[in-house]
Amino acid sequence: MSWWSKLVDALTGTERKTVRARNDKGQYIGDDKSTPDVDEAYKTVRVKKKKSK
């Protein structure tokens, strides 16, 4: 992860998670075998950190 992403996460109180990619209908998207260097089945999203009590 780059230093810029770490800085934005620290300032906004978020973290990055890898989740399965979905299409408009909510179905999972499979990996395209013709592009071995890119994984289309997963994407990275930014979510808010949970506060501990």
VENPE-V245206 format. One record per backbone hydrogen bond with DSSP energy under -0.5 kcal/mol. NH is the residue of the N-H (numbers start at 1). CO is the residue of the C=O. Records with the same first field share a line. If there is no record, write none. Layout:
NH = CO / CO
//
This chain:
6 = 2
7 = 3
8 = 4
9 = 5
10 = 6
11 = 7
12 = 8
13 = 9
14 = 9
15 = 47
17 = 45
19 = 17 / 43
21 = 41
23 = 27
26 = 23
29 = 21
33 = 31
35 = 32
36 = 34
38 = 35
40 = 38
42 = 39
43 = 19
45 = 17
47 = 15 / 45
49 = 13
//
